[in-house]
């Protein structure tokens, strides 16, 4: 989704998400967590910047909250290819 929108994206796989571990990859404008959706809510200090889940990312990229559904926190339905 990010690459399709001409944005840089790196995929990072970690057994345990820590602030120090994320900083080893450099700083980013934002982070997308595909781990437990409660992680950014329960432990926001882990992330060195703003953090979204994949469901929220689609609204950020579209620039609108039209058809917002709070259940998007737990799912990712990509918009059709342009």
C-alpha positions, 0 to 999 in steps of 0.5 A, a space after each residue: 500500500 505504501 509503495 503503491 502510493 510512492 512512499 518509502 517502506 521498510 519491513 522489519 521483523 522482530 521477536 520483541 519490539 523495543 524502542 532500542 531495536 526500532 532505533 537501530 533501523 533509523 528514524 521514520 516519519 511514522 510506524 505501522 504496527 502489524 503486531 498486537 493492535 493494543 501494543 501502541 495503546 498499552 506501550 506507546 513509549 516503545 515507538 520513537 514516532 507516531 504509530 498506526 495499525 494497517 487499518 488506520 493507514 488506509 485512512 491516512 493515505 486516502 486523506 478522509 475518514 469517509 466510511 470509517 469503521 472502528 473495526 478497521 483497527 483489526 483488519 486491512 482491506 486494501 483499496 483497489 489498484 489504481 
